[in-house]
Amino acid sequence: MIFIAGISIALFISALLLSKSNKSSADYILVVWMLLNAFHLTLFYFIINGTIYSYPFLIGLVFPLPLLHGVLLYFYVSLVTNQFPKNKWVAALHFIPSMITLLYLIPFFLLPAAQKIEIFQNQGKDYQRFQQILLMAVFLSGIIYVIWSSVILNNHKKRIRHQFSSVEKINLNWLRFLTYGLGLIWTLVIFVQNDFVIFIGVSVFVILIGFFGIQQTNIFAGQPLPDKKLAQSPDITEIEQKEKYATAKLSDEKLETYYTLLKKLMREEKVYTDAELSLSQLAAKMEIHPNYLSQIINSKEQKTFYDLINTYRVEEFIRLSRLPNNQQFTLLSLAYEAGFNSKSSFNRYFKKITGQTPSQYVKTQKV
């Protein structure tokens, strides 16, 4: 049965993560989330097959759980992208709705087993108002946390384009999958409102997490997620330190001096041919702070670091493709020589700059 499969996969994912070396805070959050999914699916499975009546102490425990899924998604995404609140007390506030629900239900939990079963069989008799309020809270929780997590992802995407010349290895697909997947579950919660359909959706979601996660080997392996690793690197944390330099701007004279140096490094040393070039690495080569380099690029080129470097790479590819000695090489090999590290990024950015695909451009040059 699909519910058993979902429970098993959730437990399997938790075991894999717990056996992982160098576990991060995000890994522990994902473990908790997977265990929550396993427990939530187990309770629902007990409800639909009547097993819950054999364990009346479990009746009612399902109510606070929907308020936790969005919170754990937000915690995981914010930890991986290094945007988690620095104040742990602020983070703890996210658990208030579920704690209020749990506290409200304490009198119910203390009732005799027979009375709890009777209330449960009568669709929550005397608790209808509570269920209405809880349903609205669940709706809001899902909407807020899915949107919030999406905003975090969007912010992270913008940040990395100011810090890296190649973003293909900064894989956001895993986080998008979790965010949009939970968003789809909440769509079922809001518009379908059929528990059986909803929990089938949850089971499928958990199974897909296992399938997709195993394909992304670094999620369960000993190294951190690419997003986490890069988010914690000096390249990203420089952004967090920007406040220290917000009022310290370069003078016009220094701006011109460093801009001249930047153009020299591009034209003569061709630093952009390093596929892994980052803002911090280039700033270190120029012996200035990364934020000053950002100021130079923004004021003089009106571009992000990513756009600047890849524009030079396109120009270098065009130069290489025109050399007679290079006619024997493939377009992709020339693109790699120019600094691109993937066919998709090369094709996408080349068309953005020239309006043509690389092959189309080369053909027009031969006519």
C-alpha positions in Angstrom: 0.0 0.0 0.0 1.2 3.5 -0.8 1.0 4.7 2.8 3.3 1.9 3.9 5.7 2.8 1.1 5.7 6.4 2.1 6.4 5.6 5.8 9.2 3.2 4.9 10.9 5.7 2.5 10.7 8.4 5.1 12.3 6.2 7.7 14.9 5.0 5.2 15.8 8.7 4.3 16.2 9.5 8.0 18.5 6.5 8.5 20.6 7.5 5.5 21.0 11.0 6.8 21.8 9.9 10.3 24.5 7.6 9.0 26.0 10.5 6.9 29.3 11.8 8.1 29.8 15.6 8.6 26.1 16.2 9.2 25.0 19.8 9.1 22.2 21.5 11.0 20.1 21.3 7.8 20.6 17.5 7.7 19.2 17.2 11.2 16.2 19.4 10.2 15.6 17.1 7.2 15.7 14.1 9.6 13.1 15.6 11.8 10.9 16.5 8.9 11.1 12.9 7.5 10.3 11.4 10.9 7.4 13.8 11.1 6.2 12.6 7.7 6.5 9.0 8.8 4.6 9.6 12.1 1.9 11.7 10.3 1.4 9.0 7.7 1.4 6.3 10.4 -1.4 8.1 12.3 -3.5 8.5 9.2 -3.0 4.8 8.2 -4.1 3.8 11.7 -7.2 6.0 11.4 -8.3 4.6 8.0 -7.9 1.0 9.0 -9.3 1.4 12.5 -6.1 0.5 14.4 -6.2 3.9 16.1 -9.0 2.5 18.4 -6.6 0.0 19.8 -4.2 2.8 20.8 -6.5 5.6 22.0 -3.6 7.6 23.4 -2.7 8.4 19.8 -6.1 10.0 19.1 -5.7 13.8 18.6 -1.9 13.8 18.1 -2.5 14.3 14.4 -3.9 17.9 14.9 -0.7 19.9 15.6 1.4 18.1 12.9 0.2 20.0 9.8 1.5 23.2 11.4 5.0 21.8 11.5 5.6 20.9 7.9 5.9 24.4 6.6 8.1 25.4 9.5 10.6 22.6 8.9 10.7 23.4 5.1 11.5 27.0 5.9 14.2 26.0 8.4 15.8 23.6 6.0 15.8 26.0 3.0 17.1 28.9 5.1 19.8 26.8 6.7 21.1 25.5 3.3 21.1 29.0 1.8 22.7 30.5 5.0 19.6 32.8 5.7 18.5 31.2 8.9 17.7 33.7 11.7 20.7 34.3 13.9 18.5 34.7 17.0 17.4 31.2 18.0 14.6 32.7 20.1 13.1 34.2 16.9 13.3 30.8 15.3 11.5 29.2 18.2 8.5 31.5 17.6 7.6 29.5 14.6 6.5 26.6 16.8 4.0 28.7 18.8 0.9 27.7 16.7 1.6 24.0 17.1 2.4 24.4 20.8 -0.9 26.3 21.3 -2.8 23.6 19.6 -1.1 20.9 21.7 -1.8 22.8 24.9 -5.4 23.3 24.0 -5.8 19.6 23.5 -4.4 18.6 26.8 -7.8 18.2 28.5 -8.8 16.0 25.5 -5.7 13.8 26.0 -6.6 13.4 29.7 -10.1 12.0 28.9 -10.9 8.3 29.4 -10.2 6.2 26.3 -13.8 5.4 25.7 -14.8 9.1 25.8 -12.0 10.1 23.4 -13.1 7.4 21.0 -16.7 8.6 21.2 -15.7 12.2 20.4 -13.5 11.0 17.5 -16.2 8.8 16.0 -18.6 11.7 16.2 -16.5 13.9 14.0 -15.0 15.8 16.9 -18.2 16.5 18.8 -17.8 19.7 21.0 -14.6 20.5 19.2 -16.1 21.8 15.9 -15.1 25.4 16.6 -11.5 24.3 17.4 -11.3 22.3 14.1 -12.5 25.3 12.1 -9.9 27.6 13.6 -7.2 24.9 13.2 -8.1 24.4 9.5 -7.7 28.2 8.8 -4.4 28.1 10.7 -3.2 25.2 8.6 -4.2 27.0 5.4 -2.3 30.1 6.4 0.7 28.1 7.5 1.1 26.3 4.3 0.6 29.4 2.1 3.0 31.6 4.2 5.9 29.1 4.5 5.8 27.9 0.9 5.9 31.5 -0.3 8.5 32.4 2.3 10.7 29.5 1.2 10.3 30.5 -2.4 11.4 34.1 -1.6 14.5 32.7 0.2 15.4 30.7 -2.9 14.9 33.7 -5.2 17.1 35.9 -2.9 19.8 33.2 -2.9 19.7 33.0 -6.7 20.3 36.7 -6.9 23.1 36.6 -4.4 25.1 33.9 -6.2 25.0 35.8 -9.5 26.8 38.7 -7.7 29.5 36.3 -6.4 30.1 33.6 -9.0 30.9 33.5 -12.7 29.4 30.0 -13.1 26.2 29.0 -11.2 25.6 25.5 -12.7 27.2 23.7 -9.8 25.1 25.7 -7.3 22.2 23.3 -7.7 18.9 24.8 -6.5 16.8 22.1 -8.0 16.7 20.0 -4.8 15.4 23.0 -2.8 12.9 23.9 -5.5 11.6 20.4 -5.5 11.0 20.4 -1.8 9.4 23.8 -1.8 7.1 23.3 -4.8 6.3 19.8 -3.8 5.0 20.9 -0.4 3.2 23.7 -2.2 1.4 21.1 -4.3 0.4 19.2 -1.1 -1.0 22.4 0.3 -2.9 23.0 -2.9 -4.6 19.6 -2.2 -5.2 20.6 1.4 -6.9 23.9 0.4 -8.8 22.9 -2.7 -9.5 19.2 -2.4 -9.9 18.9 1.4 -10.0 15.1 1.1 -7.8 13.4 3.7 -7.3 10.3 1.7 -6.2 12.1 -1.5 -4.0 14.5 0.6 -2.1 11.6 2.3 -1.7 9.8 -1.0 -0.1 13.0 -2.2 2.1 13.1 0.9 3.2 9.5 0.3 4.1 10.2 -3.3 6.0 13.3 -2.2 8.0 11.4 0.3 8.8 8.6 -2.2 9.9 11.2 -4.8 12.1 12.8 -2.1 13.8 9.5 -1.7 14.2 9.0 -5.4 15.3 12.5 -6.2 17.5 12.7 -3.1 19.4 9.5 -4.0 20.1 10.9 -7.5 21.6 14.0 -5.8 24.3 11.9 -4.2 25.7 14.7 -2.0 22.4 14.9 -0.1 23.1 11.6 1.6 26.8 11.5 1.2 29.5 12.8 3.4 29.8 16.2 1.8 27.4 19.1 2.2 24.9 20.2 -0.4 26.5 22.4 -3.1 24.2 25.3 -2.0 25.2 24.8 1.6 28.9 24.5 0.9 28.8 27.7 -1.3 26.5 29.5 1.0 29.1 29.1 3.9 32.1 30.0 1.8 33.7 33.4 2.0 32.2 34.3 -1.3 28.7 34.3 0.1 29.5 35.5 3.7 31.1 38.6 2.3 27.5 39.8 1.5 26.6 39.4 5.2 29.6 41.7 6.1 28.6 44.4 3.6 27.1 46.6 6.3 30.7 47.3 7.5 31.6 48.8 4.1 28.2 50.3 3.2 29.4 53.9 3.9 33.0 53.3 2.8 33.0 53.9 -1.0 35.9 54.2 -3.3 36.9 57.7 -4.4 36.5 58.5 -8.1 40.2 58.4 -8.6 40.5 54.9 -7.0 37.5 53.8 -8.9 39.1 54.6 -12.2 42.4 53.1 -11.1 40.9 49.8 -10.1 38.6 49.7 -13.1 41.7 50.1 -15.3 43.3 47.2 -13.4 40.1 45.1 -13.9 40.1 45.7 -17.6 43.8 44.8 -17.8 43.2 41.5 -16.0 40.3 40.7 -18.4 42.1 41.7 -21.6 45.7 40.7 -20.9 45.5 37.9 -18.3 42.1 36.6 -19.3 41.1 35.7 -15.8 37.6 34.9 -17.0 38.9 31.7 -18.6 39.0 30.2 -15.1 35.6 28.4 -15.0 35.4 28.6 -11.2 36.3 32.3 -10.9 34.5 34.0 -8.1 34.2 37.6 -7.0 36.3 37.0 -3.9 39.1 35.4 -6.0 39.2 38.2 -8.4 39.1 40.8 -5.6 42.0 39.1 -3.9 44.0 39.2 -7.1 43.3 43.0 -7.3 44.1 43.3 -3.6 40.8 45.0 -2.7 37.7 44.0 -0.8 35.0 42.1 -2.7 32.5 44.8 -2.0 34.7 47.4 -3.6 34.9 45.2 -6.7 31.2 44.9 -6.8 31.0 48.7 -6.6 33.3 49.0 -9.5 31.4 46.5 -11.7 28.0 48.0 -10.8 29.0 51.6 -11.4 31.2 51.1 -14.5 29.6 48.2 -16.2 26.0 48.2 -14.8 26.2 44.4 -14.6 26.4 41.6 -12.1 29.7 39.8 -11.7 28.2 36.8 -13.4 27.1 38.9 -16.5 30.4 40.7 -16.7 32.5 37.5 -16.7 30.3 35.6 -19.1 30.2 38.5 -21.6 34.0 38.3 -21.8 33.7 34.6 -22.2 31.4 35.0 -25.2 33.7 37.5 -26.7 36.6 35.1 -26.2 34.7 32.3 -27.9 33.9 34.5 -30.9 37.6 35.4 -31.1 38.7 31.7 -30.9 36.1 30.6 -33.4 37.5 33.0 -36.0 41.0 31.7 -35.8 41.8 29.4 -38.8 43.8 27.0 -36.6 40.7 26.4 -34.5 38.4 25.2 -37.3 39.4 21.6 -36.4 37.9 22.0 -32.8 34.3 21.6 -31.8 32.4 24.6 -30.6 32.0 23.1 -27.1 35.8 22.7 -26.8 36.3 26.3 -27.7 33.6 27.3 -25.2 35.4 25.4 -22.4 38.6 27.2 -23.4 36.8 30.5 -23.1 35.8 29.7 -19.5 32.4 28.1 -19.8 31.9 24.9 -17.8 28.8 23.5 -19.4 27.1 23.3 -22.7 23.8 24.5 -21.4 25.2 27.7 -19.8 27.3 28.4 -22.9 24.4 28.1 -25.3 22.0 30.1 -23.0 24.4 33.0 -22.4 25.7 33.1 -26.0 22.1 33.5 -27.3 21.4 36.1 -24.7 24.3 38.2 -25.9 24.1 37.7 -29.7 20.5 36.6 -30.3 21.8 33.5 -32.0 22.9 30.0 -31.0 26.6 29.4 -31.3 26.2 27.2 -34.4 24.0 29.8 -36.1 26.5 32.5 -35.4 29.4 30.5 -36.8 27.5 29.6 -39.9 26.8 33.3 -40.6 30.5 34.1 -40.2 31.4 31.6 -42.9 29.0 33.0 -45.5 
